[in-house]
Amino acid sequence: MTVTVLFLCTGNAARSVMAAATLGELRPELRIESAGTLSVDGLPISWRTRAAFDDIGIQYPKHASKQAVRAHLHDSDVIIGLAPEHIEWVRREHPDVADRTVTLKRLVRALAPPPPAIEERLRSLHLEAVALEPWEEVVDPGGGEVPEFVAAAREIHALVQQLAVLL
């Protein structure tokens, strides 16, 4: 069975796009999407995001931003936020999927390697009740210049490389 992964950030213009593209290159057999918690539909990635992709050696995708909606969340086996605020949004707006919603940093730190199936491993983490902490954030480069976007891309790339092994 194919695992479906949804990456969430705020605008779906940098962090979630970087994570999705990186995991897509490392694990092409997975179904991977990205969306935003406060996004304007249809916006392309910025030139700064493209520069960050160039730095990490990942081909940037043809991308149009999209708002996360119920279908995205319910069709996903694991929902990965790039900051605690994304998890809080899911808990508030879609509490029925909170048990499979986690920050990237926490997931990489806590997820046991396979087997068993991803659903069992997520259930054992009791994600719906986890207290979110500041260390879980991948800092949003939005509003910054190329160095901030590159720093975010490098951090995400390193985390997603670890995640690829765990999924």
Stockholm file with secondary structure:
# STOCKHOLM 1.0

chainA/1-167         MTVTVLFLCTGNAARSVMAAATLGELRPELRIESAGTLSVDGLPISWRTRAAFDDIGIQYPKHASKQAVRAHLHDSDVIIGLAPEHIEWVRREHPDVADRTVTLKRLVRALAPPPPAIEERLRSLHLEAVALEPWEEVVDPGGGEVPEFVAAAREIHALVQQLAVLL
#=GR chainA/1-167 SS CCCEEEEEESSSSSHHHHHHHHHHHHCTTSEEEEEESSCCTTCCCCHHHHHHHHHHTCCCCCCCCCBCCHHHHHTCSEEEESSHHHHHHHHHHCGGGGGGEEEHHHHHHHCCCSSSCHHHHHHTTTGGGCCCCGGGCCCCCTTSCHHHHHHHHHHHHHHHHHHHHHC
#=GC SS_cons         CCCEEEEEESSSSSHHHHHHHHHHHHCTTSEEEEEESSCCTTCCCCHHHHHHHHHHTCCCCCCCCCBCCHHHHHTCSEEEESSHHHHHHHHHHCGGGGGGEEEHHHHHHHCCCSSSCHHHHHHTTTGGGCCCCGGGCCCCCTTSCHHHHHHHHHHHHHHHHHHHHHC
//
